[in-house]
Every structure is written in structure tokens, then in C-alpha cells.
Amino acid sequence: WLDAWAQGEAMLGIMSSSQSEYQRKWTLAGIALNYLKIRDSAALDATHRQRIETWLRKLAHAVRPFFDDPKRTRNNHLYWVGLAVTAAGVATNDRALFDWGMGVYREALAQIAADGTLPLEMARRSRAVHYHNFALAPLVMIAELGTANGIALYAEADGALHRLAARSVSGMMDASYFERAAGTKQEPPPRGGELAWAEPYLKRFPDAALPQAWKERIA
């Protein structure tokens, strides 16, 4: 299937809207991460791998310009494209792509306040809790990819990512802090797939300072 998409140069055309740009980078993140699972399969010969990886590189370069545009808010969407490009870099052994993703990750860490909040996601007002959790997911996955490649990303910026995780989880359990900071009642965050970041995080940090009731709900 990936080879068929690669042969057709899927998603390399002109994107017709901002939403199509968002969808393309989310799709690339998923495709690149899943390709890592099957890259060494005997079902993929050298020709398949070369064609798929060439396509993934093209996609990684294609998704960047929209988010590098200075008119764009450098919020969770930037983190998601950072994950897409990082995953593509790992999947294709392209150091330049990987390093670009590391730069995005470090820019995100610099945005995390002392209280673990993200000002650009707090600006979402009634959906601040939801968007903190949504922003956390790609950052955890970038940290996992960095760790797997010998870079201790979780420890960078004095553990800023842990502050974001703790604040996001506490907000899902009790939104009062966010309601005071955002100045409005919070919508209930969605359940399910958007908490998928918790599985690798809690596997790596089982003793993380997160509410036990929340850990039990995730388990």
C-alpha cells in the first residue's frame, strides 16, 4: 500500500486549504511511524524501500513551508509537523530532517511556562485543556524518537515536558486552574486516542508525579 502511494506521489499536489495542510502533516506522521514498524520486513525489497523513502522525504519537505510561514501561529500545529518531519527523518535515515524536528521540539520547550502551561494553547480559551493535551502528544513522540536515537530530550529545558504533562493531566482531572488562567469554563476534553501519548510516557516514567486515579484510568 505504501509503495502504491509512493508510486502515485500521493499528497504531493497543491493543498487547497489550511485544513488540507493540517491533514497532510498528521497523515505523514502516522505513515512515517508505521513505516518504521515494517521497514525491515522481508516483504519490502530494496526497490520498495527506496521508492517509499524517497516519497517520505518529499512529503517531509512539502509539509514544512506552510508552517514556516511567519504568518502562522507556532502552536501545536508546529509540534505536529515537527513530529511528522522527525519521524520521516528517522524512517529514511535523513539527518537534516531529524535535526529540523529537533529544532521544533526545542522551540516548543521554550514556550512552556514555569507553571507547565503553553500560552499559545491557553489562548484557546474554553478549549485550553483540550489543546494542551493535543499539543503534548507530538512532543512526547518526538522525545521518544530522540531518546531512541541517543538524545535525552525529556531532560532538556529543566524537564519542561514533564511540567507540561503534569499540568495537562491535572487539567483533565480538575479544570479549575485552567478556568482561572483562561478566564472561562473549560469544555470537557475528548477521550480515547488523544491520550495515546500516555502509554509510552508512563512506560518510561512509571513513577511520574501524575494523579494515581488518572494512571488507573489509562491502564
N, C-alpha and C positions, 0 to 999 in steps of 0.2 A: 504493500500500500504506500509506504513512504517513497519507494522508488517510483511508483506511478505518479505521485505528486511531484517528485523531483524532475521527472521527465517532462511533466507539463508546466514546470516552473510556477507552481501554484502560489498565489498570494504575492506575486512579484509585479502585478499590474499597478495602476494608479488607484489609490484608495479614494473613495468618493466622499468621505466624511470623517470627522473626528472619531466617531464610534467605530468605523471600519479600521482606523489606525489602532484603536484600543484592542479590538478583537484580534488583529493580526499579531500584536506583540504577546497577548495572552496565549494565542494558539502556538506561536513559536516556542514559548516557554514550555508548554506541555509536550510538544513534539520533541524538542531537544532533550528534555529529561527522560522521556520514554525511549528515545533512540539510544541513550546511554545504557538502557537495560538490555538492548538486543544487539548492540554494536558488534559484539564478538560471537554472535550466533553463526553456526555453520550454514544457515540458510541465506546468509548475506555473503556473496563473494566480493572480491576486490572491486569489481565494476560497480556493483550496487553501492558499496560503501563510498566509493569516490563520488558517484553521482549524488547520493543523498547528502554527503558532507559539503559538496560544492553548493548545493541548493541551500543548506542551512547557513552557510557563510553569507550567501547572497541575501537571505532573509534578515540575518543579523545586521548587515549593513543597511538594509532597506528600512528597518524599523527605527533607526536612530535619528534621522534628520527631523522628523516631526517633533520629537521630544527635546531635541537640542535647540529648537526654535526659541529664542528668548521671550517670545510672547506667551509661551506655555508655562503654567504653574508647575513648579518642580516638586510635585507632591507624590502620592502613592503611584500615580501612573509612571513616573520616572523610575520608581523602585521596581515596578513590574517589568519595564523594558530592560532595566539592569539585570534582572533575573534571566530574561529571555536571551540577552546577549552573553551573559556569563555562561549559561547552560550550553549555548551554541559553541562558545569558545572551548569549553571542556570537551564537548562531543566531537569537535573537529580538530582538537589539539591546536587551536589558534590562540597564541598567547596575547596578541593585540586585542582580540575580542574579550578575552578573560580580563585583561588589565583594565579595559574600559568599564566592565562591570564592577571591578573592584573600586574604581573611582566613584561610580554611582553609589555604591554601598557606603563609602566613607562620607560622601556628601550627605546621605541620609542620616548617618550617625551624628553629624554635626548639627542637624536640625532638631535632634531630640533634646528637649529641655531638661533641667535638673529634676523636675517632678515626673519625668518619663512621658510627657506629652509631646505631640507634634503640632506646632502652631498652625501649619497649613491644613491639618486634618481637624483641629479644633474649630477652624473657620467653617466647617461643615454644619456647625450649629446643632440641630436636633439629631444629626447622624454622626456626631463626633465619635461616639463609642464604636459604632459600626466601622467607620473609616480608619480608626486606629488599629482595629483588628485586621482590617483588609490590607493596611499598609505593612503590618507586621509580617504577614505570610511570605511575601517575596524576600524580605530581609533575612528571615530565618533560613530560607532555602539558599540564598547566596552565602550566608555564613556556613551552611553545611558544605556547599561546594568548595568554599575556600578552605575549610578545615580538612576536607578530603584531599586537598592539594597542598597541604603543609602550611597554610596561613591561618593563624589563630584569630579569626575575625570576631569571634564572640567577646574576646577580651579587649578589643580596641575601644578607644574613646572612653576608658574607665568603665567598661561594661555597659555602655549606653543601651545596647539592645536588650539587656536584662531589665533595665529600668522601663523600657517601652513595653516589654512583655508583662511585667508586674502591673503596670498602670492599666494596660489594656484588659487584663484578666480581672483586675479589681473593678473596672468599669462595667464589665459584663455581669459581675456579681451584684454590684451596687453602683448605680449610675450617678449618685449624688455629687461626687467630686466633679464629674463632667458637667452636670447640670449647673453647678455654681460657676465653673470656669467658662462654659459656653453661654450661660445666661438663658438656657431654655431646657425644657424637659426632653429627655432622650427617647428616641424610638428604640424598641427592642431590637437588638442586633440579630441577624439571621443565624439559624443553627445549621449544623451539618458540615458541608465541605469547607467552609471558610475557617473552620477550626483545625484543618488538616495540619497546619504548622505545628500544632501541639505534640503530634506523635514523635517527630524527630527531636523536638526540643526537650520533651520530658524523658525521652530515651537517653539523651546526652546529659541532661541535668535533672535526674530523678528527685534530687533534694532541693530543687529550686523553690524560692520563697513565694510560692503561689498557694492560694487557698486550697486546703485539702478537699473540700467539697467539690471544688471545680475539677481537681485532678480525678476524683472518683467519677465524675460525670463524663469525663473524656475517656477514661479507661474502657 
